[in-house]
């Protein structure tokens, strides 16, 4: 088998441009030339191209392929195990991304929903959803000695409760947005009413809110809890949640 680059490209269902790039980076460089001085591809290159195809299927970068095919420091079995772990992590990331998208789609489908307003907050909501799994894990570790709280965190993973909480969080953000723009008693009361609904749905929110003022906790887990909020909304939310949970504690000190 001795064929030109164009013929080889057709045989391998690839492009001449791709083969030239492989040649340039010395990943697949034919050694033989024909009578016209053209590089020709032989069975050696065919076998090497098959290796490239398999490594590409496993998810290796071109640089990683070249290293493996040149040095071979890692056995194929070890390589498979490494790539398996990589792919499992990637699969988990894709699954989590699809979950974030599904949760956003549910919000967009709420009857009477203003897409324009949701678009304004879309990245904030997606960031909240994206961080939630890691946050729950951190909270489970932090409150592991408090059985009631850890049980609440487990319940929070229930898809039905999660969907309800998503709607309440979205209601809260909209209410805070209006209250910041129109600072009056009516809008403030609306925010407090939504916090009451959220507290009924998830009573342990007040304990979880306490970590906001725990400087040691935030220093250790800042990466997980530094979600982006516009400063005016974040300040208003903190003030109203603090007032709400102080009132809850004062009216029900035994809880």
N, C-alpha and C positions, 0 to 999 in steps of 0.2 A: 504494500500500500504506500504510494507516494502521490500526494495530491497537493495542489496549490491552495493558498489561503481561502480563495473564493469557493473552491470545491469542498474544502473541509468545513467551511461555515455552513454550506447547504447540508452536508452530511450530519452535522451536529445540531442543526436547527438553531444556529446562532448568527451573529453578524461579523463581518470582516472587522468592523470597528472594535468590537469586543475582543476579538483575537489579537488585534494589534495592541490593544491596551494590556492584555495578558503578557504579550511578548515584551512590551516596554518595561513592565515591572518584573520581568524574568520569572513569571509564574508558569508560562507555557511558551518556551522559546525553541523553535525547531532548529536542529543543528545541521541538517542536510540542505543542500541547495541543488537545483536542477541545472541543466546546461545553459539556461538563460540567466543564471545568477539569482533565481527566485528561491526563497525558502520554501521547502516542501514539508508537508506533514506526513508522518509515517505511523506505524502501529504504536510506536513509543508515545507519540503525542496523543494518539487516540486513547491509550490507557490513562495517560496523565489527565486528559480532559474528563474522563469518567470519574477520576478521583475528585477533580474540582467540582463536578456536578453533585457528587455525594456530599462533599464538605459544605457546599452551598446549601444543600437540603438540610444539613444539620445546623445551619445558622452561623457558620464561621465567616469571619470577614476575609477579604482577599489577603490581607497581611497575615492573618492567622493561618490561612491555607498555605501560603508560601513557607512560613516557618515550619509547619508540620511536614510538608512535603520535602523540604530541604534538610532539616535537622532530624526530624522524627524522634525528638526527645521524649515524647509522650506516646505510649502504646495506643493502638486503636481502641482497646477496651477502656483505658483511662479516659481517652478523648470522648468516648460515648457517654461515660458517667458524668463527665464535666458538662457536656452539652445537654444531657438529660436534666441536670439540675438547673441549668440556664433556661431551658425551654419550660420547665415547670414554673419557674419564677415568672417568666414572660407570660405564660398562660394565666397565672394568677393575676398579673397586672392587667391583662386584657379583660379578664372576668370582672375585675373591680371597675375598670373603665366602662364596660357595658352596663354595670349596675348603676353607676353615676348617671349615664345617659338615660337609662330606664326611669330613674327617679325624677330626672328633669322633665322627661316626656309626660309623666303623670301630672306634674305641676302645670305644664302647658295645656293639658286637657281639662283643667278645672273650669267648670261652667262659668262664664262671665269674666274669665281671666283676661287681663290686659297684657298682651304679648309685649307691648312696648315697655311696660313697667318691669315685667319679668326679664326681658332682655337686659335691662339696666342692672339687674341684680344677678344675672345668670352666672357670672364668674364667681361671685361671692358664694352662691348656693353650691355650685360645683366644687368649690374649694372645701366647703364644709363637709359635703358628702365624701370627698376624696380622703379627707383626714380622719373621718369618723372611726373607721376600723382600728386604726392605730391608737386613737384617743381612748376608745373603749378598753383596749388592751392595757394601756397605761393606767387608766382608772381602776381596772380590776386588780392590778398589782398594788396600787396605792391604797385601796380600800379593802384589801383581801381579808382583813380581820373583822370586817363589818358585814355580816351575812346578808342583812336586808339590802344593803346597797349593791353587793355583788349579784344578788338575785335580780334586782332591778336592771342591772346592766345586761344580764342574760336575757331578760324579757325584752329589752330594747332591740335585740337582734331579730325579734319576730317581724316578718315582713309587713304584717297588717298594722302593728303598732308603729313600725318605722314609717309607713306611708302616712299615718295620722300625724305623727310628729313632724314630718316634712311639711305637711299642710299648715300646721300650727306655727312652725318656724317662719314659713313664708308669710303667713298672716301677720306675725309679729313684726317682721321686717317692713312690710307695707305700712303697718300702723305707726311704727317709729318714724318712717320716712315722712308721713303726713304730720306727725306731732312735731318733728323738727322744723318743718316748713310752716306749720300753723300752731305755735305753742299756746294752747289754751286748755282749759280743764276737760273739755269734751274729748279731745284727742288723747290726753294723758289718761283719762279713765278707760278709754278703749284699749290702750296698751296694757293697763292693769287687768282688765277683763280677760285679755288673751293670756296673760301670765297665769291667771287663775285657772283657765282651761288647760294650760300646759301642765300646771301643778297637779291637777286632778288626773291627768293622763299619765304623768310621770312624777310621782310625789318626791322622789329623791333628788329632783333638780336642785333643791336648796342646798343639799350637802355638796353636790358637785360644783355649785356656784362658789362655794367657799374657797375652792382652790385658786380662784381669780386673785385673791389677796394673799396667797401663800407664795412669798417671794422665792423660797427655796425650791418649791415644786416647779414654778415657772422657769427658774434658772436651769433646772435639770431637763425640763421637757419643752423648752421654748420652741424648738423646731416643730413639735407636734401641735402646739396650741397657738401659734402666731398667725392665725387666719387673718386675711385682709378684710378690714371694714373701713369705710370712710370715717374719718376721725369724729365728725359731728354725730354720726349714727352710733358709733361705738361708745362715745361718752354718754349719750342719752340712754342707750340700752343698759349700760353699767349702772347708771344712776337709778333708773326705774326698777331694774332687777334687785338691786341692793335694798331699795325702799320696800319692795314687795316682800322679799324674804325676811327682812327685819320685822315687818308687820306680822308675817306668818309665825315667826318665832315668838313674838310678844303675845300673840293671841293664843298660841298653842305651844307653850314652853315644854310640854312633855313629849312633843313629837320630834 
